[in-house]
Amino acid sequence: MNEEDSFLYDTFPQEFLWGVATSAFQCEGGTKAGGRGVSIWDTFCLDPSNILDKSNADVTSDSYHKYQEDIKLIKELGVNFYRFSISWARIIPDPTGSGEVNSAGVQYYNNLIDGLLAIGVMPLVTLYHFDLPQTIEDKGGFLNESVLVDCFKKYADVCFSEFGDRVKYWITFNEPKEIATLGYGNGCLAPGIKSPFDGVYQAAHNLIKAHASVWHLYDHSYRNSQNGKIFISLSSNFFMPKDANCPEDVEAVELAHQFSIGWFAHPIFIDGDYPPIMKNKIAEISKIEGREKSRLPEFTEEEKKFIKGTSDFLGYNYYTSRLVSVPDSDMPTDIDMSLFFLYVVPQGIRGILNWLKNEYNSVAVFMTENGFSDSSGTVDDPERVQFFKSHINELLKAVKIDGCNVVAYTAWTLLDNFEWIFGYTCRFGLVSVDFDTEEKCRTPKKSFYFYSKVIKDNGFPAISE
Ligand code: NOJ
């Protein structure tokens, strides 16, 4: 079957939302401007060997100074919402010390939010997108439950009270699995802690509690007056059996999904606790290793009640898929972050949405990222156009044919920007940025106009419509 045969000409439901995303550390720059404190990524970049091209994000696409240009681009793109993250250290530069709120930081986000509302675009704010204030890390970061939970609540409280009159969509944490596995497991992302398994599970455990605390804070103190939604944004590959007729491969696929999605989604969307298959597997391995207790920490009954039901949507970032087979992989956690492994598998977006629907009782899914990188950043980007076309079409099939409950789609990312350990060697933007000029000139790519048309058409209407 060729692509045209299987292509679905149809439109999304009328209330479907379209967006584009960025994150503070990746695009703001201005790391020393306006009283901003230091984040773990500033520190991580000080060692050039941590970043492929030995770069840093001190300036990057300079959205701290150029946000008005970004707003013009966002308007031209025609999205319903703009997903950006707040730099925690810009709002509270020293959370474990003075804890003072930085008014210049608040002003920056007020300007951005007001600018978006003036063009009719809703702000969707991520509270945490990988950039922990350094002073929290100095006290153990995600491994220190009381400091993390306490500081995250205080920071969220400031954001809700300063911005919540205008912000109606909040994300607590972006990609908790990556925060735990890459930040505290193999150490390939900031803060670069290498504590495979013990650190990983503890960081994730504390993160889930911090998430639930902030959801309850919003639910209890702000929801009535501000009337918004608050959720967490997960990510995982979609896994498929290498041999669909091999029961072991099929079983391994389930294990992989539970270890990478269920780890967070099962406690939050099902019963406040980790997936049974995950608990059993880790307990089994811990025993073989001669440990008295499982490496996976336990929630108390009270904590389970507190965690269950704490997300208004299931936020999801989809990039790629994997074939799983037992002899190839008896290690189901997915802690590899090379972009060279971002195979383009559009069917995976449909596959994962169906898995989420079946596993979590038709939960409403908010797609918070999906995008394509190249190394050139050229304005003529047919591969990215093809990526968006095929993925959005598979998403349409998930919604229209399979009945998946998807409320929104978000393209990653508005601008070429700092791609973490890959620096500027990977470009995901719909808009190219000339990093060699002081102006950081922005030029929309062909994919920008393609996505804009999809939004305008609300999908791919049949020619006769
Ligand atoms: C997901 C992360 O949220 C984002 O920061 C990153 O740039 C993209 N993946 C692409 O790697």
Boltz pocket constraint, residues with backbone or C-beta under 6 A from the ligand:
constraints:
  - pocket:
      binder: B
      contacts: [[A, 23], [A, 26], [A, 174], [A, 175], [A, 317], [A, 369], [A, 412], [A, 418], [A, 419], [A, 428]]
      max_distance: 6.0
